[in-house]
């Protein structure tokens, strides 16, 4: 699809150049004074090529205009070789990006893992689950009417499409669906969901000591890498190593797509350069290519047996 769009862009560029008749220097094919003088003495026919047509052909298919104008020109074969190389590079990195996309999608929610709860019990679950995210969202939305947590703040795409996989890594308020965050901060040791609670008891909405009652220790625990809830930023990867790994996998895929995009720019440049070079090749050919127009009849005299004899000959140059 990207290649089709690229061709349409180059075609529109070619048409715009085609219409610019004021750019006479591009299409100047007028005869020089020397050529005019030569034509006064010798009947010459020039098999001229159309530079505009050559440019248009090469912008659509690099090398086609050069082949039309002068198939012996070296650029007739250079531009198609570059085109093939650019297409091959684009397809290679595009496919690598697609393969790595499948990897991070599978990592997120297309495979089940065995997760060990704090009490030692093991459960089978995807790394990311919408139900876990919704559990936390619903409690946060109902908690306080003046904070940022309201329904429009959580707009996770309901389907497993590109926006869903982008959002769960890009936006920190979707961290709640990752298994390691949920079973550490929002569940007890048995893996059961526990609603937000106040610590100490009797706290209020403005109390910075509010915590989510989960299975983690209230105090800092550098060995586990967790901090008390009030000091843990949900954007901090220490709260969900799974999310950090997921983001790294997505970045790997994005790197491959970025490389593929570079080749699309190379394709565009190759089409434009080939079109301009086709003008050069055409003008060079038109200055030097001289042909006869079909069959010619010549009259002349020949001396035979000491006599002048009229002769008639037919010439056909092909």
ChimeraX attribute file (.defattr): number of C-alpha atoms within 10 A of each C-alpha:
attribute: neighborCount
match mode: 1-to-1
recipient: residues
	/A:1	5
	/A:2	9
	/A:3	13
	/A:4	8
	/A:5	10
	/A:6	16
	/A:7	17
	/A:8	13
	/A:9	14
	/A:10	21
	/A:11	19
	/A:12	13
	/A:13	14
	/A:14	23
	/A:15	14
	/A:16	10
	/A:17	15
	/A:18	15
	/A:19	10
	/A:20	10
	/A:21	10
	/A:22	8
	/A:23	11
	/A:24	9
	/A:25	8
	/A:26	16
	/A:27	16
	/A:28	10
	/A:29	17
	/A:30	10
	/A:31	12
	/A:32	10
	/A:33	9
	/A:34	8
	/A:35	12
	/A:36	12
	/A:37	11
	/A:38	12
	/A:39	13
	/A:40	9
	/A:41	8
	/A:42	9
	/A:43	8
	/A:44	14
	/A:45	12
	/A:46	14
	/A:47	14
	/A:48	17
	/A:49	20
	/A:50	16
	/A:51	27
	/A:52	21
	/A:53	19
	/A:54	26
	/A:55	33
	/A:56	28
	/A:57	23
	/A:58	30
	/A:59	31
	/A:60	21
	/A:61	18
	/A:62	30
	/A:63	32
	/A:64	24
	/A:65	32
	/A:66	29
	/A:67	21
	/A:68	19
	/A:69	27
	/A:70	20
	/A:71	15
	/A:72	10
	/A:73	15
	/A:74	13
	/A:75	20
	/A:76	24
	/A:77	16
	/A:78	13
	/A:79	23
	/A:80	19
	/A:81	13
	/A:82	17
	/A:83	21
	/A:84	12
	/A:85	15
	/A:86	21
	/A:87	16
	/A:88	14
	/A:89	19
	/A:90	25
	/A:91	15
	/A:92	15
	/A:93	21
	/A:94	21
	/A:95	16
	/A:96	19
	/A:97	22
	/A:98	14
	/A:99	13
	/A:100	21
	/A:101	22
	/A:102	16
	/A:103	16
	/A:104	21
	/A:105	19
	/A:106	14
	/A:107	19
	/A:108	22
	/A:109	18
	/A:110	15
	/A:111	13
	/A:112	15
	/A:113	15
	/A:114	12
	/A:115	17
	/A:116	14
	/A:117	18
	/A:118	16
	/A:119	11
	/A:120	10
	/A:121	12
	/A:122	14
	/A:123	13
	/A:124	11
	/A:125	14
	/A:126	19
	/A:127	22
	/A:128	25
	/A:129	16
	/A:130	15
	/A:131	11
	/A:132	19
	/A:133	20
	/A:134	16
	/A:135	17
	/A:136	19
	/A:137	21
	/A:138	15
	/A:139	13
	/A:140	18
	/A:141	18
	/A:142	11
	/A:143	14
	/A:144	13
	/A:145	10
	/A:146	9
	/A:147	10
	/A:148	11
	/A:149	18
	/A:150	16
	/A:151	12
	/A:152	9
	/A:153	11
	/A:154	16
	/A:155	10
	/A:156	19
	/A:157	15
	/A:158	9
	/A:159	9
	/A:160	11
	/A:161	10
	/A:162	11
	/A:163	13
	/A:164	16
	/A:165	21
	/A:166	14
	/A:167	16
	/A:168	22
	/A:169	19
	/A:170	15
	/A:171	13
	/A:172	15
	/A:173	18
	/A:174	23
	/A:175	25
	/A:176	27
	/A:177	24
	/A:178	24
	/A:179	24
	/A:180	21
	/A:181	21
	/A:182	26
	/A:183	26
	/A:184	22
	/A:185	24
	/A:186	25
	/A:187	22
	/A:188	19
	/A:189	16
	/A:190	14
	/A:191	20
	/A:192	12
	/A:193	18
	/A:194	18
	/A:195	15
	/A:196	18
	/A:197	14
	/A:198	16
	/A:199	16
	/A:200	11
	/A:201	9
	/A:202	9
	/A:203	13
	/A:204	12
	/A:205	12
	/A:206	8
	/A:207	12
	/A:208	12
	/A:209	16
	/A:210	19
	/A:211	19
	/A:212	19
	/A:213	21
	/A:214	23
	/A:215	19
	/A:216	22
	/A:217	15
	/A:218	15
	/A:219	10
	/A:220	14
	/A:221	12
	/A:222	8
	/A:223	6
	/A:224	10
	/A:225	9
	/A:226	20
	/A:227	18
	/A:228	16
	/A:229	21
	/A:230	12
	/A:231	12
	/A:232	13
	/A:233	12
	/A:234	17
	/A:235	16
	/A:236	12
	/A:237	16
	/A:238	17
	/A:239	24
	/A:240	20
	/A:241	15
	/A:242	20
	/A:243	28
	/A:244	15
	/A:245	16
	/A:246	20
	/A:247	18
	/A:248	14
	/A:249	18
	/A:250	20
	/A:251	15
	/A:252	16
	/A:253	23
	/A:254	18
	/A:255	15
	/A:256	21
	/A:257	21
	/A:258	15
	/A:259	16
	/A:260	24
	/A:261	17
	/A:262	14
	/A:263	21
	/A:264	20
	/A:265	13
	/A:266	19
	/A:267	24
	/A:268	19
	/A:269	15
	/A:270	23
	/A:271	29
	/A:272	22
	/A:273	16
	/A:274	30
	/A:275	30
	/A:276	21
	/A:277	23
	/A:278	33
	/A:279	25
	/A:280	19
	/A:281	25
	/A:282	26
	/A:283	20
	/A:284	14
	/A:285	18
	/A:286	21
	/A:287	16
	/A:288	11
	/A:289	13
	/A:290	13
	/A:291	13
	/A:292	15
	/A:293	13
	/A:294	9
	/A:295	11
	/A:296	11
	/A:297	9
	/A:298	10
	/A:299	9
	/A:300	10
	/A:301	11
	/A:302	11
	/A:303	10
	/A:304	8
	/A:305	7
	/A:306	7
	/A:307	9
	/A:308	11
	/A:309	11
	/A:310	10
	/A:311	11
	/A:312	9
	/A:313	9
	/A:314	9
	/A:315	11
	/A:316	10
	/A:317	9
	/A:318	8
